[in-house]
Amino acid sequence: MKFTKTNTLQIKGIAIVLMLFHHCFLNAERWATVPYEMLEKVKELEYYPISFVPFSSHTIQYLASFSKICVAMFVFMTGYGMYTDYKQKEEGMNIKNYVLNRWLSLMSGFLIIFFIIQLLSIFTGRYAQVYGNDWTSIFYFVLDGLGLGKLMGTPLFCLTWWYMSLAILLILLFPFLYKLIGEYKWIVLLGSIAIPRALGFTQTDLVRYSFAYILGMYFSEQNLLVTLKLKLLKGGAFFKIFKFIILTLGLAMIIKCRQNAWIGWKFLDFWDGFAAVYVIVFSYVYYF
């Protein structure tokens, strides 16, 4: 048994569903089809054009906030996939060439979307609205097209393109982390949580998701997804059902901890990575 590319696509599919759920139901403004000036009244009455029965709108928003772990799931799978892929090519490919190929693959897909969006909006005036009218607009346009807008603090034509800066940084860090994981394994995991705090780093995108990225590489190096699946499905029907119930209750506890302001939100780097891998393992074991 092994974790296949099909399994990777399935996990990414779940992450996409969580991403859509997060963006659609994070707050009432995203689904309440009423004039803005009436929105506060709608909130008071808890009347919305969408029925969430048997759940309350508050519960849906709560779960939508938790669904932000979709980013950590993508980051985890990036680390897992890159480590697995390069491990198979290590003897025949220099790691610098591998990183270059990954970057080109990432950028080729993004640039197609980038230029299509720019062409479709050419008559809307959004270019000037986002980048401005002077010479710096060209500079901002180029940085945005290179996926570096969020990293450099320059305007983004589409706000969701912030992820490109993170993805590029993760690819560039791969050679360094690949060597560290191979030599120090779980120590690197602990370091990804402890070192940023010891050095007083702010919760940037890279700091927040580095744990999930390293966790993915560590899982690949140890083949933990397959190992956990074999162990959790071991035994008779009673033990399988018992483990399923325990893991389901564990997921509920993780959701509660991650959403807790005093526990989860102060340590989002850890909880995003931990919650993401929990959902991935749960899905891989019981859904696929």
C-alpha positions as CSV (number, residue, x, y, z in Angstrom):
1,M,0.0,0.0,0.0
2,K,1.2,3.5,-0.8
3,F,-0.2,7.1,-0.9
4,T,-0.8,7.6,-4.6
5,K,-1.2,10.7,-6.8
6,T,-4.9,9.9,-6.9
7,N,-5.0,10.1,-3.1
8,T,-3.2,13.5,-3.4
9,L,-5.9,14.8,-5.8
10,Q,-8.6,13.5,-3.5
11,I,-7.1,15.4,-0.5
12,K,-6.8,18.6,-2.6
13,G,-10.4,18.1,-3.6
14,I,-11.4,18.1,0.1
15,A,-9.3,21.2,0.7
16,I,-11.0,23.0,-2.2
17,V,-14.4,22.2,-0.8
18,L,-13.3,23.6,2.6
19,M,-11.9,26.7,0.8
20,L,-15.2,27.3,-0.9
21,F,-17.1,26.8,2.4
22,H,-14.7,29.2,4.2
23,H,-15.1,31.9,1.6
24,C,-18.9,31.6,1.1
25,F,-20.0,31.3,4.8
26,L,-17.4,33.1,6.9
27,N,-19.8,35.9,7.7
28,A,-23.3,37.1,7.0
29,E,-22.2,39.7,4.5
30,R,-21.2,36.9,2.1
31,W,-24.6,35.4,1.8
32,A,-27.2,37.9,3.1
33,T,-28.8,39.3,-0.1
34,V,-30.2,42.4,1.5
35,P,-29.2,46.1,1.2
36,Y,-26.1,46.9,3.3
37,E,-28.0,49.4,5.5
38,M,-30.4,46.6,6.5
39,L,-27.6,44.1,7.3
40,E,-27.4,44.9,11.0
41,K,-31.1,44.4,11.4
42,V,-30.9,41.1,9.6
43,K,-28.1,40.0,12.0
44,E,-30.3,40.9,15.0
45,L,-33.2,38.8,13.7
46,E,-31.0,36.0,12.4
47,Y,-33.0,35.9,9.3
48,Y,-31.1,34.9,6.1
49,P,-32.2,33.8,2.7
50,I,-30.4,30.6,3.2
51,S,-31.6,28.0,5.7
52,F,-28.9,26.1,7.6
53,V,-31.3,23.8,9.5
54,P,-30.5,21.8,11.6
55,F,-27.6,24.2,12.3
56,S,-27.6,27.8,13.4
57,S,-26.0,30.5,11.2
58,H,-23.5,30.9,14.1
59,T,-22.4,27.3,13.8
60,I,-22.0,27.5,10.1
61,Q,-19.8,30.6,10.5
62,Y,-17.8,28.9,13.2
63,L,-17.1,25.9,10.9
64,A,-16.4,28.2,8.0
65,S,-13.7,29.9,10.1
66,F,-12.2,26.5,10.9
67,S,-12.2,25.6,7.2
68,K,-9.3,28.1,6.7
69,I,-7.1,25.0,7.5
70,C,-7.6,24.4,3.7
71,V,-4.4,26.5,3.2
72,A,-2.4,24.3,5.6
73,M,-3.8,21.2,3.8
74,F,-2.4,22.5,0.5
75,V,0.9,23.4,2.1
76,F,1.1,20.0,3.8
77,M,0.5,18.2,0.5
78,T,3.1,20.5,-1.2
79,G,5.7,19.4,1.3
80,Y,4.6,15.8,1.1
81,G,4.5,15.8,-2.7
82,M,7.8,17.6,-3.2
83,Y,9.7,15.3,-0.8
84,T,8.3,12.2,-2.3
85,D,8.8,13.3,-5.9
86,Y,12.4,14.4,-5.4
87,K,13.3,11.3,-3.3
88,Q,12.5,9.3,-6.4
89,K,14.5,11.6,-8.7
90,E,17.4,12.3,-6.3
91,E,20.0,10.2,-8.1
92,G,19.3,11.5,-11.6
93,M,18.5,15.2,-10.9
94,N,20.3,18.0,-9.2
95,I,18.1,19.6,-6.5
96,K,18.6,23.1,-7.9
97,N,17.2,21.9,-11.2
98,Y,14.3,20.3,-9.4
99,V,13.5,23.5,-7.7
100,L,13.7,25.5,-10.9
101,N,11.4,23.0,-12.6
102,R,8.9,23.3,-9.8
103,W,9.0,27.1,-10.0
104,L,8.5,27.1,-13.7
105,S,5.6,24.7,-13.4
106,L,4.0,26.9,-10.7
107,M,4.5,30.1,-12.7
108,S,3.3,28.7,-16.1
109,G,-0.1,27.8,-14.6
110,F,-0.4,31.1,-12.7
111,L,0.6,33.4,-15.6
112,I,-2.1,31.9,-17.9
113,I,-4.7,32.9,-15.3
114,F,-3.0,36.2,-14.6
115,F,-3.0,37.4,-18.2
116,I,-6.6,36.1,-18.9
117,I,-7.9,38.1,-15.9
118,Q,-5.9,41.2,-17.0
119,L,-7.4,41.0,-20.6
120,L,-10.9,40.4,-19.4
121,S,-10.7,43.5,-17.1
122,I,-8.9,45.7,-19.6
123,F,-12.0,48.0,-20.1
124,T,-13.2,48.1,-16.5
125,G,-10.6,50.5,-15.2
126,R,-9.5,48.1,-12.6
127,Y,-5.8,48.2,-13.7
128,A,-5.6,51.9,-12.6
129,Q,-7.7,51.3,-9.6
130,V,-5.3,48.6,-8.3
131,Y,-1.9,49.6,-9.7
132,G,-2.3,53.4,-10.1
133,N,-1.8,55.6,-13.2
134,D,1.9,56.5,-12.9
135,W,5.1,54.6,-13.9
136,T,5.0,52.6,-10.7
137,S,1.9,50.8,-12.0
138,I,4.2,48.8,-14.4
139,F,6.4,47.8,-11.5
140,Y,3.4,46.7,-9.5
141,F,2.1,44.8,-12.5
142,V,5.3,42.9,-13.0
143,L,5.6,42.0,-9.3
144,D,2.0,40.8,-9.2
145,G,2.6,38.7,-12.4
146,L,5.7,37.1,-10.7
147,G,3.5,36.2,-7.7
148,L,5.6,38.5,-5.4
149,G,2.9,41.1,-4.7
150,K,2.1,39.9,-1.1
151,L,5.8,39.3,-0.3
152,M,6.8,42.8,-1.4
153,G,3.8,44.5,0.0
154,T,2.6,45.8,-3.4
155,P,-1.0,45.8,-4.7
156,L,-2.7,42.6,-5.7
157,F,-5.0,42.5,-8.7
158,C,-6.8,39.6,-7.1
159,L,-6.5,39.3,-3.3
160,T,-6.4,35.5,-3.3
161,W,-3.1,35.7,-5.2
162,W,-1.4,36.2,-1.9
163,Y,-0.8,32.5,-1.8
164,M,1.7,32.7,-4.7
165,S,4.3,34.5,-2.6
166,L,4.0,31.7,0.0
167,A,4.2,29.0,-2.6
168,I,7.3,30.5,-4.2
169,L,9.0,30.8,-0.8
170,L,8.2,27.2,0.0
171,I,9.8,26.0,-3.2
172,L,12.9,28.1,-2.6
173,L,13.3,26.7,0.9
174,F,12.9,23.1,-0.2
175,P,16.6,22.2,-0.7
176,F,17.5,23.5,2.8
177,L,14.6,21.8,4.5
178,Y,15.0,18.5,2.5
179,K,18.5,18.2,3.9
180,L,17.5,19.0,7.5
181,I,14.6,16.6,7.5
182,G,16.9,13.8,6.2
183,E,19.4,14.4,9.0
184,Y,17.4,15.7,12.0
185,K,13.8,14.5,11.3
186,W,11.4,15.3,14.2
187,I,13.8,17.9,15.7
188,V,13.1,20.1,12.7
189,L,9.4,19.9,13.4
190,L,9.9,21.2,16.9
191,G,12.2,23.8,15.7
192,S,9.7,25.1,13.2
193,I,7.4,26.0,16.1
194,A,10.0,27.0,18.7
195,I,12.5,29.0,16.7
196,P,10.1,31.7,15.3
197,R,8.9,32.3,18.9
198,A,12.4,32.4,20.3
199,L,13.4,34.9,17.7
200,G,10.3,37.0,18.1
201,F,9.1,36.6,14.5
202,T,5.6,38.0,13.7
203,Q,2.9,35.6,12.4
204,T,3.7,36.1,8.7
205,D,2.4,33.6,6.1
206,L,5.7,31.7,6.0
207,V,5.9,31.5,9.8
208,R,2.3,30.4,10.0
209,Y,2.5,27.6,7.5
210,S,6.1,26.4,7.7
211,F,5.1,23.8,10.3
212,A,2.5,22.3,8.0
213,Y,5.1,22.3,5.1
214,I,7.7,20.6,7.2
215,L,5.1,18.2,8.7
216,G,4.3,17.1,5.1
217,M,7.9,16.4,4.3
218,Y,8.3,14.5,7.6
219,F,5.2,12.4,6.9
220,S,6.7,11.6,3.5
221,E,10.1,10.7,4.8
222,Q,8.6,8.4,7.4
223,N,5.7,7.1,5.2
224,L,3.4,7.9,8.0
225,L,0.1,8.3,6.1
226,V,0.2,4.6,5.0
227,T,1.5,3.5,8.4
228,L,-1.3,5.2,10.3
229,K,-3.9,3.9,7.9
230,L,-2.7,0.3,8.4
231,K,-2.7,0.7,12.1
232,L,-6.2,2.3,12.3
233,L,-7.8,-0.3,10.1
234,K,-6.2,-3.1,12.0
235,G,-8.3,-5.4,14.1
236,G,-11.9,-6.6,14.1
237,A,-15.1,-4.6,13.3
238,F,-15.6,-3.6,17.0
239,F,-12.1,-2.1,17.3
240,K,-12.4,-0.4,13.9
241,I,-15.7,1.3,14.9
242,F,-14.3,2.2,18.3
243,K,-11.3,3.9,16.8
244,F,-13.5,5.7,14.3
245,I,-15.7,7.1,17.1
246,I,-12.6,8.2,19.1
247,L,-11.1,9.9,16.1
248,T,-14.4,11.6,15.3
249,L,-14.5,13.0,18.9
250,G,-10.9,14.0,18.5
251,L,-11.8,16.0,15.4
252,A,-14.5,17.8,17.4
253,M,-11.9,18.6,20.1
254,I,-9.4,19.9,17.5
255,I,-12.0,22.2,16.0
256,K,-12.8,23.6,19.4
257,C,-9.1,24.1,20.3
258,R,-8.2,25.7,17.0
259,Q,-11.1,28.2,17.3
260,N,-10.4,29.0,20.9
261,A,-8.9,32.5,21.2
262,W,-6.6,31.6,24.1
263,I,-5.4,28.3,22.8
264,G,-5.7,28.1,19.0
265,W,-5.5,31.6,17.7
266,K,-2.4,32.4,19.7
267,F,-0.7,29.3,18.2
268,L,-2.2,29.2,14.7
269,D,1.0,27.9,13.1
270,F,0.8,24.8,15.2
271,W,-3.0,24.3,15.1
272,D,-3.4,24.9,11.4
273,G,-0.7,22.3,10.7
274,F,-2.0,19.8,13.3
275,A,-5.7,20.2,12.3
276,A,-4.8,19.9,8.6
277,V,-2.9,16.7,9.0
278,Y,-5.6,15.3,11.3
279,V,-8.3,15.9,8.6
280,I,-6.0,14.5,5.9
281,V,-5.3,11.3,7.9
282,F,-9.0,11.0,8.8
283,S,-10.0,11.4,5.1
284,Y,-7.4,9.0,3.8
285,V,-8.2,6.3,6.3
286,Y,-12.0,6.4,6.3
287,Y,-13.1,8.2,3.1
288,F,-10.8,6.9,0.3
